[in-house]
Each structure stands twice: as C-alpha cells, then as structure tokens.
C-alpha cells in the first residue's frame, strides 16, 4: 500500500515537472491591450454623445409640450416660448460642454494640434478599425 502511494506521488511530481518545463499554448485570439483600451474609450465617448442626443430629444419634447400647453394668446405664447428655452438651456449646455470635453483630444488630434502628452487619450482610428 505504501509503495503505491510513493509511486503515485512520483508520477504526480514527474507530471508536474514535465508540465512546468513546457510553454503554455498561445491564446486562440491575440489580444491587443491598446486596441481594447481604445475601444473602451470609444464606447465611453459614444455613450456621452448618445446621452447628449437623448437629453436633447427629451428637452425638445418637453419644450414643445410646454409651449403647446400655454399657447393661448400672445402673452401666454411668450411664456410657452420661455418654457421652451428653459427646457433646453440647462441640460443642453451641460451636455454640450461634456461632449466637447470628451471629444476634444480627438478633435485636436484630427487638426494636428494635440500635444504629445495627450496622445494616449485620443483614439487611434487606424489601429482600432484596421485602416
């Protein structure tokens, strides 16, 4: 019984040593961390742009509904117009500034004005889409 345990232990150790000397196989798909990072940055920037479009649409609908509710005459028509402007002003200015801030490195890179320190924050479109 003891001999079987020693033999089993020797086989397990020999197998472990043989596996330790072999190189692991490469992954089936080559993963480029820079491409994944660029794709993640692109997804975040696209999300900010999508949020801007959604808030713009909701503000437009809110403003139109507010204008239609108060469009009884000239004075109430001006109130409806003021509600339309108020519905747009706050969220649109905020999200426009946010979208501009998020896409600023890409715009400056496209214009050739991006400093070298900010190049990692711009999307490399050629490497991302294989162009």
C-alpha positions in Angstrom: 0.0 0.0 0.0 2.8 2.4 0.9 4.6 1.6 -2.3 1.5 2.5 -4.3 1.3 5.9 -2.6 5.0 6.6 -3.3 4.7 5.5 -6.9 1.6 7.7 -7.3 3.4 10.6 -5.7 6.4 10.1 -8.0 4.1 10.1 -11.1 2.3 13.3 -10.0 5.6 15.0 -9.3 7.1 13.9 -12.6 4.0 15.1 -14.4 4.2 18.5 -12.7 7.9 18.8 -13.6 7.1 17.9 -17.2 4.3 20.5 -17.4 6.4 23.2 -15.7 9.1 22.9 -18.5 6.6 23.2 -21.3 5.5 26.5 -22.7 1.8 27.2 -22.4 0.0 27.4 -25.7 -0.8 30.8 -27.1 -4.4 32.1 -26.7 -6.6 31.4 -29.7 -7.3 35.1 -30.3 -4.5 37.6 -30.0 -5.5 40.3 -27.5 -4.0 43.7 -28.0 -4.4 45.8 -24.8 -4.1 49.1 -26.7 -6.9 48.2 -29.1 -9.1 47.2 -26.2 -8.3 50.4 -24.4 -9.1 52.4 -27.5 -12.3 50.6 -27.9 -13.3 51.3 -24.3 -12.5 55.0 -24.7 -14.6 55.0 -27.9 -17.5 53.3 -26.1 -17.4 55.9 -23.3 -17.2 58.8 -25.8 -20.1 57.3 -27.7 -22.1 57.0 -24.5 -21.6 60.7 -23.8 -22.7 61.5 -27.3 -25.7 59.3 -27.0 -26.7 60.9 -23.7 -26.4 64.3 -25.3 -28.7 63.2 -28.1 -31.2 61.7 -25.7 -31.3 64.7 -23.4 -31.6 67.0 -26.5 -34.6 65.0 -27.7 -36.3 64.9 -24.3 -35.7 68.6 -23.8 -37.2 69.3 -27.2 -40.3 67.2 -26.4 -40.7 68.9 -23.0 -40.4 72.3 -24.5 -42.8 71.7 -27.3 -45.4 70.2 -24.9 -44.9 73.2 -22.6 -45.3 75.6 -25.5 -48.4 73.9 -26.7 -50.0 73.9 -23.2 -49.5 77.7 -22.8 -50.1 78.9 -26.4 -53.5 80.7 -25.7 -52.5 84.1 -26.9 -49.6 86.5 -27.2 -48.7 86.8 -23.5 -49.1 83.1 -22.9 -47.3 82.3 -26.1 -44.3 84.1 -24.8 -44.5 82.1 -21.6 -44.5 78.9 -23.7 -41.5 80.2 -25.7 -39.7 80.9 -22.4 -40.5 77.4 -21.2 -39.1 76.0 -24.4 -35.9 78.0 -23.9 -35.7 77.0 -20.2 -36.2 73.3 -21.1 -33.2 73.5 -23.5 -30.8 75.8 -21.7 -29.6 73.8 -18.6 -29.1 70.2 -19.7 -28.1 71.1 -23.3 -25.3 73.5 -22.2 -24.0 71.0 -19.7 -24.0 68.0 -22.1 -22.6 70.1 -24.9 -19.7 71.1 -22.7 -19.3 67.5 -21.6 -19.3 66.1 -25.1 -16.8 68.8 -26.2 -14.5 68.0 -23.3 -14.7 64.2 -24.0 -14.1 64.6 -27.8 -11.5 67.4 -27.5 -8.4 65.2 -27.7 -9.8 63.6 -30.9 -10.6 66.9 -32.5 -7.2 68.4 -31.6 -5.5 65.2 -32.9 -7.5 65.5 -36.2 -6.4 69.1 -36.5 -2.8 68.1 -35.7 -2.7 70.4 -32.6 -2.7 67.7 -29.9 0.4 67.8 -27.6 2.4 64.6 -27.2 1.4 64.2 -23.6 -2.3 63.9 -24.5 -1.8 61.4 -27.4 -2.8 58.4 -25.3 -6.2 59.9 -24.7 -7.0 60.2 -28.4 -8.4 57.2 -30.3 -6.1 55.7 -32.9 -8.8 55.1 -35.5 -6.4 53.3 -37.9 -5.3 50.6 -35.4 -8.8 50.3 -34.0 -10.6 49.6 -37.3 -7.6 48.1 -39.2 -7.3 51.0 -41.6 
